[in-house]
Every structure is written in C-alpha cells, then in structure tokens.
C-alpha cells in the first residue's frame, strides 16, 4: 500500500509544512507514505507524469488558493488514468463548502476538513489495515472527513477535535532536502482576534507547543545553520511568556547564521519585549505587522482592535536600534475604505519607512466573515482563486486598477531596496508616497512600460524620464541613481548617465584592495546615509568626494553594501 502526499508550492524556495507534519504524525505508517513537492511553475503535464509514475494506491493533495486550480486540473486528468485510485484533498481551500466542492469535482473521493494530523493518520489506518470490504465502515468512524460512499452519496463524519500541538512529532530530519528553502515552523495554533477577512479567526482555541520541545527544535535549526525559519503562528506575541521564552532562547543560542520571522501585533508588544529585542543581533529576527488600514471605521468593521498611535510609536521604537527588519501590511478593498481613505492609510504607513510595505488586495476567502457578508458590502470578487476583490460599495474597479499601479511601482522602486536613496529624494516633490507611486504608475501606463521586462539600468532611465516633469536638478537624480546601483551590487554594465570613470582608474586601483568586492565612485552631491530613513531637505551640490562600496560587509536588513565616505584630500 502506497499513500502519496502531494504539495504544489507557490515558489521553489517554499516548503510545505502541512504534508511533512501529516507524514510525521502518521509515523507508524511511514514506510507506506511517499511525499512529492512541486511548484506552480512546473507544467501540469510534468506533475501529472510524476504522480502517475508513483503508482500510488491513494493520492492526496494539500490545497491552497495558489494551487487549487492546478490540483483540480490534475485530479481530472489523473482520474482518467487511475479511475479506481482514491483521491483525497485537504487544506484551507477545501475545508469549507465541501458539498459544492464534491459536486463540482467528481474526481475527488474524499476531503480532510480542518486540521489534518489526527484525521490523516486514521484514514491511513483504514487503507493500510482494514480489508477493502470493511473500509467504508471504518471511514465512517473517522471524524473530520467527507467522502463518497460506494452508492455515490456523500458521508460527513463531523468535526475532529483540535490537535494537541505537543503530540505532533518534529517533521524536519534531513536538512539537505531543504537547502536554499525557507523553513516553516509552528509553535501555536488559533488566534485570539476575530478579523473578518481571515480564516484564523474561526479557530478561537489557542494552543501552544510545549516550550521545551520548541527550544529543542529551534536549537536544531540554529545548529544546522538554516538561513531562515518562518513562524506560521498567526499572532506570535499573543502570549507574552511564550514569546519571551523563544526570543531569549534564540538570542542565547544564536550562531550568527539563522534569521527568524514572526508575525506580531505591534500594540501588544510590551516594554520588556521591546527592550529585549532591541539588544538582538542585527538580522536575527524580522517582524511582520498587519496594519491593514488606519481608517477607524474600517478597523471597527473588520473586527480588529488597534491603537494606531501606539502602533506607530512601537514601529519607530523597533526601528531605532537598526537591528530588526520590519514588514508592514496594508489591504485594499476593505469595508468603508474608499480611494481617499486608502490613500491616507498608505501615506501614514509609508511615512514610517518599514523595510517592506506590502500592499495587498482583499481576498474573499470561503468560510470567512467577509465571504458571508459579501453582498452586504457589495464585494465583487474573482470567481476563481485567489478570489481577489474587484470592486466594493466604496471602491470602483477603476480605482482598484489605479491602486494596482501603486502596488507595482511600490514593489519595483521601494520594496526592492534597489532605488533607496533616489526614492527618499523624489518623494519630496509629491504630496505623499501614494501620489508619487500613483504618478509613476500613470507614466508607466502612458508610455506602455507595464508588462515589459526591464533591467535595473532601464528602470533608472525610466525614472529619469518620469522625473523630468517634477525635478529641475536632474544631475542630482543621475548621481543618486548611480549611488543606488552600486549600493546594491558592483555593476557589470555602467549606465550612460553615470560619471566617466576613466580619470579615476588609478585612484580606484589604490583604494579598492578587494577587487570586485568593492567599488569607488565619485559624487558631487551629499546623499543620506542608511540610518536616515527620511531627509528633510534636498541634497546640495558640494566639492567632489568619493564613496567606497564594500560588498563583503552588507547591511543584514537590506543587503545594501557597506559604505565609507572618503574626502578628496584623504585619498592615497
């Protein structure tokens, strides 16, 4: 008997915690369980071939909004090739509206509803230990599933009890197979909040993994020098004791190699927590903070509790030591958020200058409060995954499209950290970051630049084209873009707008002792250092000086090169 677990991830660098946890929990049947991982970048035909060649007796898929279309297509084709092989699905994308799912997808034989560890193990037992004639009767005793019986009717067995987090075996063993991948880890389940757009709000029972187990497992990641461990806990700091135990442990055991990512509620961070993380190694942790909106009416309507002024103060407090990467989230398309209030939300959060500002669009997820109240809010959203909102009672589709332009420009010119200095300069010519990115987006559309692939240098040239309407001193921007290009990497190609380096060859040879691991560039404008998150006035022209870019000593938060300012009189 072979039971095949299939994961189709969004990217190669991702791993699927769910299927590894299922296999680990069903450890007594390990010899019968095979696991395959693909990405949505693999061709459907390629995945189909791989699954078919396993000749499994039972096929299972882990389903999310990013892969459900692939899974449904695969199941339809697999059923033609293996009509008698049971096919099961599980995950958040199939745990709601199960009857509709089974009615519309005749190739699916069974559904794992909700948490899967207990349920998967019991289903494995039914297939491996029970006689075929007894299997249907045995499946009826497994809580947490829906499946097609021999008479083609569907049986629902009720919800399974929540899993004790400490009973789930550690699912990571041979780390070689996870090389160059993000490791996902779970120390708690459930969420104390009731955000109407999120499925985590459905599970109100908070459960924590035994802290000694957690420490042992995190110690393993640290010893293995795993580059990044991403906690999937919905609100990591909802328990002060739990959070502090983990933060103390990873700080004490840190070997300088592993980064830990946590999703936190900023206004829950205590004074003790803030003081403690301020003393961590730069790059040891990064924090993701879901702001979603700064509009009071919207916050209330989506059932969030947030003290905005406290959140801003906490974000600035975290920023002050310069040791923690912050990722702030906004969602467009929420109730009572129109174009102007969203612009205000954007500008308030952009002004905080986080390392990443993610602008997402409301996804109307099955099973969520937002899904149940879609008609009330006038939510028009995509029929297929990711069920992204297209218009609401407060936001037209035209306005959604305009915000999408802002999103793309934000990703290219801000979140990439490839134009950091230039953005700080350029934003001073606009009434806030939203207007700047909106105008950029309009320019891209007018010139037909969207949907084309552009090199970094070409992106700079486009920015210079755009800025001509707003900036009089274009030489200043040419130099800031040159600074940005070398701030990120020792460019193989040099832009036409950069200073001619021919007269500086001998100076460069003397100063750049590390060869390609450093670069010397002349400037006649003083640009802000990485510690200056915003600048109050435009750079002024000055006497010629030099910046030495050091690519061996990068900023652990932004990956920018280390820099050393050298006055002309200090040159060898």
For each residue, the residues with C-beta under 8 A, 3 or more apart:
1: 32 57 58 127 128
2: 32 33 34 54 55 56 57 58
3: 29 32 33 34 56 57 58 60 124 127 128
4: 33 34 35 36 51 54 56 58 59 60
5: 19 22 23 33 34 35 36 60 62
6: 19 35 36 37 38 47 51 59 60 61 62
7: 16 18 19 35 36 37 38 62
8: 37 38 39 40 42 47 61 62 67 70 71
9: 12 14 15 16 37 38 39 40 67
10: 14 39 40 64 66 67
11: 14 39 41
12: 9 39 41 181
13: 180 181 182
14: 9 10 11 39 181 182 184
15: 9 20 37 178 181 182 183 184
16: 7 9 19 20 37 62 184
17: 20 21 171 184 185 186 232
18: 7 21 22 62 90 91 116
19: 5 6 7 16 22 23 35 37 62
20: 15 16 17 23 24 35 171 172
21: 17 18 24 25 116 117 168 171 186
22: 5 18 19 25 26 116 117 120
23: 5 19 20 26 27 30 33 35 171
24: 20 21 27 168 169 170 171
25: 21 22 117 118 120 121 167 168 169
26: 22 23 29 30 33 117 120 121 124
27: 23 24 30 169
28:
29: 3 26 32 33 121 124 125 128
30: 23 26 27 33
31:
32: 1 2 3 29 124 128
33: 2 3 4 5 23 26 29 30 124
34: 2 3 4 5 54 56
35: 4 5 6 7 19 20 23
36: 4 5 6 7 50 51 54
37: 6 7 8 9 15 16 19
38: 6 7 8 9 42 46 47 50
39: 8 9 10 11 12 14 42
40: 8 9 10 66 67 70
41: 11 12
42: 8 38 39 46 47
43: 46 47
44: 47 48 70 73 74 77
45: 48 49
46: 38 42 43 49 50
47: 6 8 38 42 43 44 50 51 70 74
48: 44 45 51 52 74 77 78
49: 45 46 52 53
50: 36 38 46 47 53 54
51: 4 6 36 47 48 54 56 59 74 78
52: 48 49 55 78 81 82
53: 49 50
54: 2 4 34 36 50 51
55: 2 52
56: 2 3 4 34 51 59 85
57: 1 2 3 85 86 127
58: 1 2 3 4 85 86 87 88 127
59: 4 6 51 56 78 82 85 86 87 88
60: 3 4 5 6 87 88 89 90 112 120
61: 6 8 71 74 75 87 88 89 90 91
62: 5 6 7 8 16 18 19 67 90 91
63: 67 68 71 89 90 91 92 93 94
64: 10 67 68 91 92 93
65: 68 93 363 365 385 386 387
66: 10 40 385 386
67: 8 9 10 40 62 63 64 70 71
68: 63 64 65 71 72 93 94 385
69: 72 73 384 385
70: 8 40 44 47 67 73 74
71: 8 61 63 67 68 74 75 89
72: 68 69 75 76 105
73: 44 69 70 76 77
74: 44 47 48 51 61 70 71 77 78
75: 61 71 72 78 79 87 89 105 107 108
76: 72 73 79 80 105 107
77: 44 48 73 74 80 81
78: 48 51 52 59 74 75 81 82 85 87 107
79: 75 76 82 83 87 106 107
80: 76 77 83
81: 52 77 78
82: 52 59 78 79 85
83: 79 80
84:
85: 56 57 58 59 78 82
86: 57 58 59 109 110 127
87: 58 59 60 61 75 78 79 107 108 109 110
88: 58 59 60 61 108 109 110 111 112 123 147
89: 60 61 63 71 75 94 101 108 110 111 112
90: 18 60 61 62 63 94 95 111 112 113 116 119 120
91: 18 61 62 63 64 94 95 112 116
92: 63 64 95 199 365 367
93: 63 64 65 68 366 385
94: 63 68 89 90 91 98 101 111 112
95: 90 91 92 98 111 112 113 114 367
96: 366 367
97: 100 101 366 367
98: 94 95 101 102 111 113 146 156
99: 102 103 146 154
100: 97 103 104
101: 89 94 97 98 104 105 108 111
102: 98 99 105 106 108 111 146 148 154
103: 99 100
104: 100 101
105: 72 75 76 101 102 108
106: 79 102
107: 75 76 78 79 87
108: 75 87 88 89 101 102 105 111
109: 86 87 88 147 148
110: 86 87 88 89 123 139 145 146 147 148
111: 88 89 90 94 95 98 101 102 108 145 146 147
112: 60 88 89 90 91 94 95 116 119 120 123 144 145
113: 90 95 98 119 144 145 146 159 160
114: 95 119 144 159 160
115: 118 119 144 160 162 163 189
116: 18 21 22 90 91 112 119 120 144
117: 21 22 25 26 120 121 163 168
118: 25 115 121 122 143 144 160 161 163
119: 90 112 113 114 115 116 122 123 142 143 144 145 160
120: 22 25 26 60 90 112 116 117 123 124
121: 25 26 29 117 118 124 125
122: 118 119 125 126 141 142
123: 88 110 112 119 120 126 127 139 142 145
124: 3 26 29 32 33 120 121 127 128
125: 29 121 122 128 129 130 138
126: 122 123 129 130 135 138 139 142
127: 1 3 57 58 86 123 124 130 135
128: 1 3 29 32 124 125
129: 125 126
130: 125 126 127 134 135 138
131: 134 135
132: 135
133:
134: 130 131 137 138
135: 126 127 130 131 132 138 139
136: 139 140 149 150
137: 134 140 141
138: 125 126 130 134 135 141 142
139: 110 123 126 135 136 142 145 147 155 157
140: 136 137 155 157
141: 122 137 138 157
142: 119 122 123 126 138 139 145 157
143: 118 119 157 158 159 160 161
144: 112 113 114 115 116 118 119 157 158 159 160
145: 110 111 112 113 119 123 139 142 156 157
146: 98 99 102 110 111 113 154 155 156 157
147: 88 109 110 111 139 154 155
148: 102 109 110 152 153 154 155
149: 136 152 153 154 155
150: 136
151:
152: 148 149
153: 148 149
154: 99 102 146 147 148 149
155: 139 140 146 147 148 149
156: 98 145 146
157: 139 140 141 142 143 144 145 146
158: 143 144
159: 113 114 143 144
160: 113 114 115 118 119 143 144
161: 118 143
162: 115 189 190 203 205 207
163: 115 117 118 167 168 189 207
164: 167 207
165: 168 186 187 188 189 207 208 209 210
166: 209 210 213
167: 25 163 164
168: 21 24 25 117 163 165 171 209
169: 24 25 27
170: 24 173 213 216 217 220
171: 17 20 21 23 24 168
172: 20 175 178 183 217 220 221
173: 170
174: 177
175: 172 178 179 224 226
176: 179
177: 174
178: 15 172 175 181 183 226
179: 175 176
180: 13 227
181: 12 13 14 15 178
182: 13 14 15 227 228 229 230
183: 15 172 178 221 226 228 229 230
184: 14 15 16 17 229 230 231 232
185: 17 217 218 221 229 230 231 232
186: 17 21 165 189 209 231 232 233
187: 165 208 209 214 231 233 236 242 246
188: 165 206 207 208 209 233 234 236 238 239 242
189: 115 162 163 165 186 203 206 207 233
190: 162 200 203 204 205 206 207 234
191: 195 198 200 201 203 204 206 234 235 238
192: 204 206 235 238
193: 201 235 265 303 304 305
194: 201 204 303 369
195: 191 198 200 201 292 302 303 304
196: 201 301 302 303 368 369 370 373
197: 292 302 331 334 362 363 364 365 368 369 370
198: 191 195 201 234 365 368
199: 92 202 365 367 368
200: 190 191 195 203 234
201: 191 193 194 195 196 198 204 303 368 369
202: 199 367 368
203: 162 189 190 191 200
204: 190 191 192 194 201
205: 162 190
206: 188 189 190 191 192 238 239
207: 162 163 164 165 188 189 190
208: 165 187 188 211 239 242
209: 165 166 168 186 187 188 213 214
210: 165 166 213 214
211: 208 214 215 242 245 246
212: 215 216
213: 166 170 209 210 216 217
214: 187 209 210 211 217 218 245 246
215: 211 212 218 219 245 246 249
216: 170 212 213 219 220
217: 170 172 185 213 214 220 221
218: 185 214 215 221 222 229 246 249 250 253 260
219: 215 216 222 223 249 253
220: 170 172 216 217 223 224
221: 172 183 185 217 218 224 226 229 258
222: 218 219 225 226 250 253 254 255 257 258
223: 219 220 255
224: 175 220 221
225: 222 255 257 258
226: 175 178 183 221 222 229 257 258
227: 180 182 257 258 259
228: 182 183 258 259 260 261
229: 182 183 184 185 218 221 226 258 259 260 261
230: 182 183 184 185 260 261
231: 184 185 186 187 236 260 261 262 263
232: 17 184 185 186
233: 186 187 188 189 236 262 263
234: 188 190 191 198 200 263
235: 191 192 193 238 263 264 265 268
236: 187 188 231 233 243 262 263 264
237: 240 243 262 264 265 268 269 273
238: 188 191 192 206 235 265 268
239: 188 206 208 242 243
240: 237 243 244 270 272 273
241: 244 245
242: 187 188 208 211 239 245 246
243: 236 237 239 240 246 247 264 273
244: 240 241 247 248 272 273 276
245: 211 214 215 241 242 248 249
246: 187 211 214 215 218 242 243 249 250
247: 243 244 250 251 273 276 277 280 285
248: 244 245 251 252 276
249: 215 218 219 245 246 252 253
250: 218 222 246 247 253 254 258 260 284 285
251: 247 248 254 276 279 280 281 284
252: 248 249
253: 218 219 222 249 250
254: 222 250 251 258 280 281 284
255: 222 223 225 258
256: 281
257: 222 225 226 227
258: 221 222 225 226 227 228 229 250 254 255 284
259: 227 228 229 283 284 285 286
260: 218 228 229 230 231 250 284 285 286
261: 228 229 230 231 285 286 287 288
262: 231 233 236 237 285 286 287 288
263: 231 233 234 235 236 287 288 289 290
264: 235 236 237 243 268 269 287 288 289
265: 193 235 237 238 268 269 289 290
266: 269 289 310 311 314 315
267: 305 306 307 310 311 314
268: 235 237 238 264 265
269: 237 264 265 266 273 274 314 318
270: 240 273 274
271: 274 275
272: 240 244 275 276
273: 237 240 243 244 247 269 270 276 277
274: 269 270 271 277 278 314 317 318
275: 271 272 278 279
276: 244 247 248 251 272 273 279 280
277: 247 273 274 280 285 318 323 324
278: 274 275 317 318 320 321 323
279: 251 275 276 321
280: 247 251 254 276 277 284 285 323 324
281: 251 254 256 284 323
282: 322 323 324 555 556 557
283: 259 286 323 325 556 557
284: 250 251 254 258 259 260 280 281 323
285: 247 250 259 260 261 262 277 280 324
286: 259 260 261 262 283 324 325 326 327 355 557
287: 261 262 263 264 318 324 325 326 327
288: 261 262 263 264 326 327 328 329
289: 263 264 265 266 311 315 326 327 328 329
290: 263 265 329
291: 294 306 311 328 329 330 345 349
292: 195 197 298 299 302 304 329 330 331 334
293: 298 299 302 330 331 334 337 341 342 345
294: 291 299 308 344 345 348 349
295: 298 299 336 337 341 342 344 345
296: 299 300
297: 300 301 336
298: 292 293 295 301 302 334 335 336 337 341
299: 292 293 294 295 296 302 304 305 306
300: 296 297 303 304
301: 196 297 298 334 335 336
302: 195 196 197 292 293 298 299 334 335 370
303: 193 194 195 196 201 300 369
304: 193 195 292 299 300
305: 193 267 299
306: 267 291 299 311
307: 267 310 311
308: 294 311 312 348
309: 312 313
310: 266 267 307 313 314
311: 266 267 289 291 306 307 308 314 315
312: 308 309 315 316 348 352
313: 309 310 316 317
314: 266 267 269 274 310 311 317 318
315: 266 289 311 312 318 319 326 328 352 354
316: 312 313 319 320 352
317: 274 278 313 314 320
318: 269 274 277 278 287 314 315 321 324 326
319: 315 316 322 324 326 352 353 533
320: 278 316 317
321: 278 279 318 324
322: 282 319 531 557
323: 277 278 280 281 282 283 284 557
324: 277 280 282 285 286 287 318 319 321 557
325: 283 286 287 355 356 557 558
326: 286 287 288 289 315 318 319 354 355 356
327: 286 287 288 289 354 355 356 358
328: 288 289 291 315 349 352 354 356 357 358
329: 288 289 290 291 292 358 360
330: 291 292 293 342 345 346 349 357 358 359 360
331: 197 292 293 334 360 361 362
332: 337 342 359 360 361 362 389 395 400 403
333: 337 361 362 379 388 389 392 395 400
334: 197 292 293 298 301 302 331 337 362
335: 298 301 302 377 392 393 394
336: 295 297 298 301 341 394
337: 293 295 298 332 333 334 341 342 345 392 394 395
338: 341 342 394 395 399
339: 342 343 395 399 402 403
340: 343 344
341: 293 295 298 336 337 338 344 345
342: 293 295 330 332 337 338 339 345 346 395 403
343: 339 340 346 347 432 434 435
344: 294 295 340 341 347 348
345: 291 293 294 295 330 337 341 342 348 349
346: 330 342 343 349 350 359 406 432 433 434
347: 343 344 350 351 432 433 434
348: 294 308 312 344 345 351 352
349: 291 294 328 330 345 346 352 354 357
350: 346 347 353 357 432 433 434
351: 347 348 432 433 534
352: 312 315 316 319 328 348 349
353: 319 350 533 534
354: 315 326 327 328 349 357
355: 286 325 326 327 417 557 558
356: 325 326 327 328 415
357: 328 330 349 350 354 410 414 415
358: 327 328 329 330 415
359: 330 332 346 403 406 407 410
360: 329 330 331 332 363
361: 331 332 333 388 389 400 403 404 407
362: 197 331 332 333 334 370 379 381 388 389
363: 65 197 360 381 386 387 388 389
364: 197 368 370 371 374 379 381 387 388 389
365: 65 92 197 198 199 368 370 371 387
366: 93 96 97 371 387
367: 92 95 96 97 199 202 371
368: 196 197 198 199 201 202 364 365 371 372
369: 194 196 197 201 303 372 373
370: 196 197 302 362 364 365 373 374 377 379
371: 364 365 366 367 368 374
372: 368 369
373: 196 369 370 376 377
374: 364 370 371 377 379 381
375: 378 379
376: 373
377: 335 370 373 374 392 393
378: 375 391 392 393
379: 333 362 364 370 374 375 389 391 392
380: 389 390 391 392 397
381: 362 363 364 374 387 388 389 390
382: 385 386 387 388 390
383: 387
384: 69 387
385: 65 66 68 69 93 382
386: 65 66 363 382
387: 65 363 364 365 366 381 382 383 384
388: 333 361 362 363 364 381 382
389: 332 333 361 362 363 364 379 380 381 392 395 400
390: 380 381 382 397 400
391: 378 379 380 395 396 397 400
392: 333 335 337 377 378 379 380 389 395
393: 335 377 378
394: 335 336 337 338
395: 332 333 337 338 339 342 389 391 392 399 400
396: 391 399 400
397: 380 390 391 400 401
398: 401 402
399: 338 339 395 396 402 403
400: 332 333 361 389 390 391 395 396 397 403 404
401: 397 398 404 405
402: 339 398 399 405 406 438 441
403: 332 339 342 359 361 399 400 406 407
404: 361 400 401 407 408
405: 401 402 408 409 437 438 440 441 442 444 445 450
406: 346 359 402 403 409 410 434 437 438 441
407: 359 361 403 404 410 411
408: 404 405 411 412 441 444 450
409: 405 406 412 413 414 437 438 440 441 444
410: 357 359 406 407 413 414 415 437
411: 407 408 414 415 416
412: 408 409 415 416 459
413: 409 410 416 418 419 422 423 437 440 459 463
414: 357 409 410 411 417 419 423 433 437
415: 356 357 358 410 411 412
416: 411 412 413 419
417: 355 414 420 488 558 559 560
418: 413 456 459 484 485 488
419: 413 414 416 422 423 459 460 463 481 484
420: 417 423 424 484 487 530 558 560
421: 424 425 480 483 484 487 527 528
422: 413 419 425 426 463 477 480 481 483 484
423: 413 414 419 420 426 427
424: 420 421 427 428 528 532 534 535
425: 421 422 428 476 477 480 535 538 539
426: 422 423 429 430 436 463 467 470 471 477
427: 423 424 430 432 433 436
428: 424 425 535 538
429: 426 436 467 470 471
430: 426 427 433 435 436 439 470
431: 435
432: 343 346 347 350 351 427 435 436
433: 346 347 350 351 414 427 430 436 437
434: 343 346 347 350 406 437 438
435: 343 430 431 432 438 439
436: 426 427 429 430 432 433 439 440
437: 405 406 409 410 413 414 433 434 440 441
438: 402 405 406 409 434 435 441 442
439: 430 435 436 442 443 466
440: 405 409 413 436 437 443 444 463 466
441: 402 405 406 408 409 437 438 444 445
442: 405 438 439 445 446
443: 439 440 446 447 449 462 465 466
444: 405 408 409 440 441 447 449 450 462
445: 405 441 442 448 449 450
446: 442 443
447: 443 444 462 465
448: 445 452
449: 443 444 445 452 454 462
450: 405 408 444 445
451:
452: 448 449
453:
454: 449 458 459 462
455: 458 459
456: 418 459 460 485 488
457: 460 461 485 491 493 495
458: 454 455 461 462
459: 412 413 418 419 454 455 456 462 463
460: 419 456 457 463 464 481 484 485 495 497
461: 457 458 464 465 495 497
462: 443 444 447 449 454 458 459 465 466
463: 413 419 422 426 440 459 460 466 467 477 481
464: 460 461 467 468 474 477 478 481 497
465: 443 447 461 462 468
466: 439 440 443 462 463 469 470
467: 426 429 463 464 470 471 474 477
468: 464 465 471 474
469: 466
470: 426 429 430 466 467
471: 426 429 467 468 474 476 477
472:
473: 476 477 538
474: 464 467 468 471 477 478
475: 478 479 525
476: 425 471 473 479 480 525 538 539 541
477: 422 425 426 463 464 467 471 473 474 480 481
478: 464 474 475 481 482 497 498
479: 475 476 482 483 499 523 524 525 527
480: 421 422 425 476 477 483 484 525 527 539
481: 419 422 460 463 464 477 478 484 485 495 497
482: 478 479 485 486 495 497 498 499 521 523
483: 421 422 479 480 486 487 521 523 527 547
484: 418 419 420 421 422 460 480 481 487 488
485: 418 456 457 460 481 482 488 489 491 495 498
486: 482 483 489 490 491 519 521 547 549 561
487: 420 421 483 484 549 560 561 563
488: 417 418 456 484 485 559 560 561
489: 485 486 551 561
490: 486 516 517 518 519 549 551
491: 457 485 486 494 495
492:
493: 457
494: 491 498 501
495: 457 460 461 481 482 485 491 498
496:
497: 460 461 464 478 481 482
498: 478 482 485 494 495 501
499: 479 482 521 522
500: 503
501: 494 498 504 505 508 521 522
502: 505
503: 500
504: 501 507 508 520 522
505: 501 502 508 509
506: 509 510
507: 504 510 511 520 546 571 572
508: 501 504 505 511 512 519 520
509: 505 506 512
510: 506 507 571 572
511: 507 508 518 520 546 548 566 571 572
512: 508 509 515 518 519 520 548
513: 518
514: 517 518 550 551 552
515: 512 518
516: 490 551
517: 490 514 550 551 552
518: 490 511 512 513 514 515 548 549 550 551 552
519: 486 490 508 512 548 549 551
520: 504 507 508 511 512 546 547 548 549 566
521: 482 483 486 499 501 546 547 549
522: 499 501 504 544 545 546
523: 479 482 483 526 527 544 545 546 547
524: 479 541 542 543 544 545
525: 475 476 479 480 539 540 541 542
526: 523 539 540 542 545
527: 421 479 480 483 523 539
528: 421 424 532 535 539
529: 532 563
530: 420 555 558 560 563
531: 322
532: 424 528 529 535
533: 319 353
534: 351 353 424
535: 424 425 428 528 532 538 539
536:
537: 540
538: 425 428 473 476 535
539: 425 476 480 525 526 527 528 535
540: 525 526 537
541: 476 524 525
542: 524 525 526 545
543: 524 568
544: 522 523 524 568
545: 522 523 524 526 542 565 566 567 568
546: 507 511 520 521 522 523 565 566 567 568 571
547: 483 486 520 521 523 563 564 565 566
548: 511 512 518 519 520 563 564 566
549: 486 487 490 518 519 520 521 561 562 563
550: 514 517 518 553 561 562 563 564
551: 489 490 514 516 517 518 519 554 561 562
552: 514 517 518 562
553: 550 561 562
554: 551 559 560 561 562
555: 282 530 558 559 560 561 562
556: 282 283 559
557: 282 283 286 322 323 324 325 355
558: 325 355 417 420 530 555
559: 417 488 554 555 556
560: 417 420 487 488 530 554 555 563
561: 486 487 488 489 549 550 551 553 554 555
562: 549 550 551 552 553 554 555
563: 487 529 530 547 548 549 550 560
564: 547 548 550
565: 545 546 547
566: 511 520 545 546 547 548 570 571
567: 545 546 570
568: 543 544 545 546 571
569:
570: 566 567
571: 507 510 511 546 566 568
572: 507 510 511
